[in-house]
Amino acid sequence: PELRSLKLQDFNLNERRSTPELAIGIRCVATKLGMLPGLRELTLRSTLFSRNLHQILCDLQAPLESLELPCCSLVPDDLTFL
């Protein structure tokens, strides 16, 4: 719970999964991130996070000081959420 910085680089939820399985994987990541109240810096490096930022970040307990999104192609919904 004291983790302040986390980098998920080349993170892959297995792009071959069906949409329901991908949604479950995204939700699992969000739940685990929500269990890190001290998290302040987060790097998400995967194209799978595009279109899913709201689901991934919605459980965070405190605002991030730094969010890096290399290799993510953000869509308007992602930008609106941010």
Buried (B, 14 or more C-beta within 10 A) or exposed (E): EEEEEBEBEEBEBEEEEEEEEBBEBBBEBBEEBBEBEEBBBBBBBBEBBBBBBEBBBEBBEEEEEEBEBEEBEBEEEBEEBE
